Structures are given as C-alpha cells and as structure tokens.
Amino acid sequence: MPQVKIIAKNFMDMVASLPAMKLDQLYENAFICEAILRSLPPLAKKFVLQMLYIDAPVSAKSMEEWVLPDGVSKYKVAVDRLIQLRVFIETADRKRETTYRLNPTFQANLQKLLIHGEVLAREPMPSNITVRLPSLEDLEAYALDQWECFLLQLINSGQAEKPSNISSSVMKVFQKGLLSQRDKEAPRLTESGFQFLLMETNAQLWYIIREYISNAEERGVDPADLISFLLELSFHVTGEAYDIDTLSDEQRYAIKDLADLGLVKLQQGRKESWFIPTKLATNLSMSLADSSSRKQGFVVVETNFRMYAYSSSKLHCEILRLFSRIEYQLPNLIVGAITKESLYNAFKNGITAEQAITFLQQNAHPRVAERIPSVPENVTDQIRLWESDLNRVDITPAHFYDEFPSREVFEAACDYAREWNGLLWEDSKNLRLVVKADIHTHMREHLRRQK
C-alpha cells in the first residue's frame, strides 16, 4: 500500500531549514524573534532569557548545572532546537570545551523588544474610514467558506466547469504533488492529493503554506521575506482593518493569495482598501498542536456500517464520498454506508485504512465522540481487514530459466541462486527455476562459465 507522503510542518520547521545567512536576515525583524521565542520548548525559552544579557559564551557544562538531573533529555531537546534555529551558536574554547552564545542579531532585537515593546509596521485603520467591518463570527464563517471553496476546487479539478477565483500562484501549489495532468487530459488527484483531503484543517493549511513558500523563488519572491511577512501578519489583531497601501508590491501579491485561502478578507472603501486578518492568519506563528482546536464533529457510524453525517456542507459530502457510498443527501443530513467496494476504490486512490478511520474518529458527532471507541470496533477492524486483503500477494521481479543441458548444471544453478539468496522456485523434475531479478546478471555469468 502507498505510504503517507504529506508531512505538515509548522513555521519553525521551515525557518530551521533556511541557510544561516537567511536566518540572520530574518532575525533583523523583532517580530520574527518574538515568534521564535514563543515557539520554543519551555526549557529553551529559559535558556534564551537567562543568556539574553550575557555577551560571553557559556560552557555546556555550566548550562547542564541549570537543569535538574531528571531533565537531561529535555535539556538535549532544547539545545538541539536552539542550534537548529541558529538562536544558539556553538563554538569551542581553548580547552576544546563546547560553548554556546546567543545569535548577536537575535539577541540585540529581542533586547529592544523587551525594552520598547511591540511596534507593528502598520496600525489598524480608524473606524470612521472602515464603517462596516464584519463581526468575528462573520469573519470566521468567511474563512471557513473560502477554505471549503479551495478544497472543492481540488476535488472538482477534473471537471470542465471550474471556479476561477483561485489565483495561478496558489494553483501551482495544487499542481505540485496534489494534482497530476497528462497531455490533453483533465487534472487528476494524486495519492498525496487524496491523503491531503483527509487531513485536519490546520494540517492542510500548514502544507499549503509550506509549499507556497517553497515555490516563492519561482515567482521571483525571496522565501525569507515571505516568511517574515507571514509571521508579522500573525501579530495583527483578528477583525481589525489594515491599510493595503502600507504593503510592498510583493506583499500585495501575497495578500491576494492569502485571501483565496481565507487567511485575510479584502474590502474596498470609497478611496482606501484594506485587509482584515482572520484566525487562520493570527494562528500562523503557533505550533501545529497549539492551533488545532477541536472542531465539533458531525459523523455517526453504526455497527451495521451505516453512516450518518449531520452536515449541509458540500465539501463534507465529497470527502465522505472518497471512501464510502453516499446513498442520499437531505438539507442537513448525509446518509451513506461503508462498503468493501467503496474502500477498495479509496485504497486504489492511495488512501490508507488508518487515514479513513482517523478521519471518522476526529469528526465523530458529539453524541458519540465521548464513547470509547467513537467508531465501532467491528467497523474499524473490518476496514483494516479489507486493506490487508490487497496485501496478500507480493510482486517480486524475477527471471525464469529452463532447458538446462543436464541435471548437474541445473543443480549447480540452484545452489548458486541459494548462495545469493535469490532462489524463488525450482522444479527439479522438469529442470526449471525462477530467481530474483537482482541476481539475473550473476546467474547469467555463472551459466556461461558452465558451458
């Protein structure tokens, strides 16, 4: 079966993967330094704050004394994370002892931040200009609608009639790994695309943002500048309006793409235009675990494999259709069944049994979510059994040999194949054998020597 190919990373994983020069460039922004500090493990935060006003390197032995004996493992994790992010610079003194010091750029900007406080590059616009701003509830509904439209675009990518409200730069993220297209054929979801649809919303968002940043250079944008802008955006206030004229040209292009994803809402006044960050944008600097608040579920699975989804969302219906048979849909209820045929189709598309089960468990209706298990065991066991049915036969590339001149040559060939651990099958009566393709060249040379 296909393995999971999608890994959702948070911003700090992306920051850690940047070259040292780019990291030092990022740390010139005080908001980046604060975002990094927020993301660190508790012990790593302690180390940074303790060394904030120490200019000389601190030896590793001295730092180990700051930790209780049972915290050695946490100490190693904290130091490794700080080195990955280049917050710590590792050196060696004359006695060849390992020492650490704070990155000077990071240290200076964090000191300024503590002394002078946060000063955003832009302030919220006055209320007399932005008269009718959406409420927080309306803004959250807008973000959800935009994200659902975005995912429906992915699901319906092979249809002729496609919505054209998704920008080309965001569509490139789709086409890299999630969609495949052959000559003169409509785009189709790849295995990764099907797996992507079953991920949690925050995990999906991290994946899209990561790929969007990875493709930045193709659009002529510096990835470090884009990361800096996105992290700075996370310090804006949800629901407040900010003037678009305060953005650079590259940031304006990015803000339009982010509006397609539901991270911001764009509005136009008589003269001015502005953007309003949603919760999706202000959560960007948090870790994946911190930002993934549990949504209310909607799926009930019964022991007879019947499935009831209390939802009016077209997206929910299309996602459930990936691994179940939808029988009918009412205004607020989707009725279906988990069948062998529907799951075989899902396995064929690259969805695994565990992904389907996890989706059902994570989206269980509140009435059944508190049960243990939330999805009946006979259903989850059967889903895994149906997947294992497809794994009963292993395909091994091989070569078939027959018409040996004598039994001695045949037996010598069998012995040679066994030595190489490549004998798959032998028929001593009719002098036939099958060996692994890996040893075909060696077997051919052996038989030539026997002639």
N, C-alpha and C positions, 0 to 999 in steps of 0.2 A: 504494500500500500504506500501511497505517496506520504512523504514526511511533511510536517508543518514548515513552510518556507518563510512565513511572515513573522518577524520579530519587531514588536513595537518598543522603541526606545524613547526615553524622555529627553528633554533638552540637555541635561547634564551629561548624558552619554554622548550626545552629538558634540558638545563643547569639548569633552575629553579627547575626542578623536581628531581635533584640529591640530595643525602643526604648532610648534612652540611660538613662532613669530605671530601667527594669527591669534593665539591665546593672549599674548602680551598686548596685542592691539585691542582685543575685546575688553581687557581689564582697565583700559583707559576710560571706560564708561562706568560710573559709580553704580548704576542700576544693575549692571552685569555682576559686579562684585557682591551686591546685596542678594541678588538671585542665587548666586553660587553659595553664599553663606547659608541661605535658607535651605538649600537642597542637601547640605552636608549631614552626615550622621551626627548625633548629639556629641559624641566624644571628639569628632573632628572640629565641630564648632568650638568646643572648649579649647582645643589646641590653638586655633586661629586667634581667638580672643586673648588667650594668655600670651601669645607671641606678637600681638599687634603693635606693641610699643617696644619690642626688643629688636635692636638692629643687628646684633651679633648672632652668628649661627649657634644653635642649641644642639648639643650632642644627643644621639639616640638614647644613650644610657640615662641621661638626665630626664628625658621625656618619659622613659619607662617608669621612672620613680613617681610620676604624676598619676599613675594608674594603679589600682588595687591588683593584687595577684590574680584574682579570678577574671580580670578584664583584659588579659593578654590578647585573646582572639579579636576582641573589639578594637584594641589598640592597632593591631596589624591592618584590619579593615580600614580604619580611619586614616592611617598614614598612607596606605596604598591609594585611597581615593584622593587624598590631597596631592600626592605626587602625580597621579593621572591628570588632574586638572591644572597642574603646574602652580597650584597655590603654595605648595612646598617645593623648594629647590634643594635637591640632595647634593651634598658635597662631602669631601673627606679632608680632615685637618692633617697637620704634620705627622701626627701619630697614627694616621690612616684609620681614624675612627669616623664612623658615619655621623654627619651633622645635617641639620635642617634649618632653613631660614625661609621666611615668607617671601613670596614674589614681590620685589620692590614696588612695581606698578600697582599690584593688587593691594599691598599694604598701605600705600600712600592714599589711594582713592577711598579705601574703607575708613581710614582715619578721618578724611574730610567728611565722609558721610555721617560718621558718628558725631562730629563736632557741629556741622552746619545743617544736618538733616536732609530730607529728600527734597529735591527741587526738580520737578518734571520739566522736560523740554517744552511742554505746552500746557496751558491751563484750560480748564473747562470754559466753554463759551457762556456768556451771560444769558440769563433766562429771557430777557426782553428780545433777544435775537432768535433764539430757538424756542418758539412759543409752545409747540405741541410735540413734546418728546414722548416716546412710548413708555408705558409703565414697565416695571421689572418683569411682571407676568407676561405682558405682550412681547417683551424682548426675548424672554426665554422661549415662548411659543414660536417666534420668528426664527430663532436659532435652530430649533428642532425641525421646523418646516424646511429650512434651507438644507439642513443635513439630510433629511429624507429625500428631497429632490435630487441631491447629489448622489445618493446611493441608488435611487431609481434610475438615474442616468446610466449608472454602471450596469444594473441588472438588464435594462432595456437597450443596451448598446447595439444589439444586433438587429433592432427594428428599424424600419425605414424612417418613421416619424420620430425624431429625437428632439428634445428641448434644446434650444440654442443659447441658454442663459449661462452655460459653463464656459469659462474662458479657455483659450487654447493652451495657456501655460499650465492650468490645472489639469486639462485633459491629457497632457503629456505624462503627468504622474500616473493617470489611469493606464496609459499605453505601456508604461514601464513595469512589466511584471503582472499586472492585473488583467490586461486585455492582450489578445494576440489577433493579428489580422494577416490573412494571406491575400494574394493578388486577386482583386475584383470580388472579394468576399467581405461580408459584414464582420465587424469585430466580434470576437467571442471571449467569454470569460476564461481565464486560465485556472489551473488548480489553485494558485495563490489567490485569484480573484474570488473563487467560491469560499475559500477559507476566510478571506477578509470580511465577507458579509456576515459571518457568524461571530466575529469578534465583538467585544463591548465597544460602545460608542467612543469612550476615551482612548482605547487602544487603537481604534480605527483612525481617530484624529491624529495621534502621535505618528502613526505610519505615514499618513498623507503629508503631514508637516515635515517629517524626516525626508521623504522623497522630494518634496517641493524645494527643500534646502539643498539637497544633493544635486538637483537639476539647475541650481541657480546660475552656475557658470555658463551653461548653455544659453541662458538668456542675457548674459553679459552682466550679471549681478554678483558681487563678492559674497560668498556664503557667510563670512564673518559679519559683514554689515547687515545681512538679513537676519541672522541670529540675534544680533544686537537690537535690531528694531523690534523683533517679536518679543524678546524678553522685556524690553522697555514698555511695550504695549501691555504686558501683563500687570504693570504697576498703575495703569489707568483705572479710573473708577467705573464700574459697571453702571450703565444707564446715563452717564454724563456725555455731553456732546463736545467734540474737539474739532477745531478748525482744520480742514484739509490743506489749507494754504500753508500751514506750518510744516508740511511734509516735503521731503525732497522728491524728485521725479521718480526715483527707484521705489521709494516708499509709497508713492501714489499708485504705482502699478501693483505693488504688493497688496495694498489695502483693498483694491478692487477684487483681487483673487480671494482674499480673506472674507470678503462679503459673500462670495459664492459659497463658501464653506459654512457661513453662519457665525463667524467669529466677530464680525462687526456688521452694523446696519448703516447704510449710507442714506443721507437725507439732503434735500436741496431746498434752500430758502430763496428769498427774492434775489439776494445778491451773493450771500455766502453759501457754502456747502460744508457739511460736517460728517463725521463718522461717530458711531456710538458703540463702544465695546460691549460684547455680551459676556456671559460667564465663561464661555469656551475660551475667550481671549485672556481673561484675567486669571484663568487657571493654568496658563501655559508654563509658568515658572515653577509650578508644583510638580512633585513626582507623580508617576502614574498611579501609585497606590493612594496618594493623598487626594487626587482629583476624581477618583472613580467612586462617587457616591452611588449607592444602590438605588436603582430606579424601581418603581412599582411594577411588578410582573403582570403578565396577562394570560399565561398558558396553563391549562389544566390537562394533564394526561391521565387517562384511566387505565385500569389493569387490562381492559379488553382492547388496548391500543387506540382507542378513540381519543381525539384531541379537540379541545375547545379553547379558542383564543378570543378573549373578550377585548376586542380592539376594532376600531374603524379605520386603522391605518392600512393604506395600500402597500406600504413597504413591509409591514409585518406579514401580510398575506404572501407577498412574493418571496420573503425569506423562508417562511414555513414551507412554501412550495418546493424549496430546494431539496428537502429530504422527507416530505410527507405528501399524501394525496389530499388535495383540497376538494371537498365534496360540494359545499355551498357556502355563500357568504351573505350574512344579514347586515343591516346597518351598523351594528356594534358587536357582531359575533361571527367568528370564522370557525367552521366545523370541518374537521378532516380526520384522517387516520394515518397511522404509521404502518406502512406495509413493506413487505420484502422487496417488491418491485421499486417502490419509491426510494428505498435506501440503497438498493443496488445502483440506481441511477445517480444517487448522491456520491457513492463510493467511486463510481466511474469518473465523476467530475472532480475528484480529489478531496472531497470532504471525508473526514475520518469519523468513526463511531464516537470517539471521545468528544469531538467537536460538537456533534449533534446533541449528545447527552448534556454537555456543559451548557449549551445554549438553552435547552429546555429547563435545566436547573436554575440558571441565572435569571430566567424570565418567568419563573413559576408564579402563578397568581398568589396574592397574599393569603388566600384561604388555605392553600396547600404548601406555601413556602416554609411554614413553621414545622411541617411534618418532617420526619426523618425516615426514609428519604422523601424528597419532594416529588420525585418521579418514581413510579412503582418499580421495584427491583426486577420483576419479571420482564418489564419492558426494556430496561437498560441491559439486562443480561442477554435478551434476545437480539437487541441491536448489535451487541458485541459478537454474538454467535454468527449472525448473518455476515458480519465483516470477516470473521475468521473463515467462513466458507470459501471466500475468494482467495484465501492464502494457503489452501491445501496443496496446491501444485506449485512447485518451484521450477522455474525455467532456467536451465543451465546450458549455455552454448557448448556444443560438443561436435566431435567428428566420428564418423562410422568407418570401420575398417573390415574388409572381408577379402576372400580369395587369397588366403595365405598359401605359399608354396608347400609348406609342411607343418606338421603339428609342433615340431621343435621351434620353428620360427614364431608360430602363434603363441606358444607358452612363454618364450623369451620376451615377446612383446607385452604380454600380460604382466610378467614380472617387472619389466621396465616401467610400465604405467603405474604399477603399485608403488614402486620406489619414489616416483614423483607425486604420489597421492592423487593421481588423475584417472584412475580406472573407474568408470561408471557402470559398465555392464559387460558381461562376457558370455559367449555361447560356445562352449568347448566342443559340442557335437558338430556344429556347422562351421567352426573356426571363424567366428565373428566377434568383434568387440567395439565398444564405444568409449572414447576418452574425452576428457575436458579439452575445450578449445585452447586453453592456456598452454598445454604441453604438446600441441599438434606439431609444432616445428621440431621439437626434440624427438618426438616419436618418428617423424619422417626421416630424420638423420639416422636414428637407430636402425630403421628398416633398410635404409640404403647400405649401411655397414654390414647387414646380414646377408646381402646378396653376394 
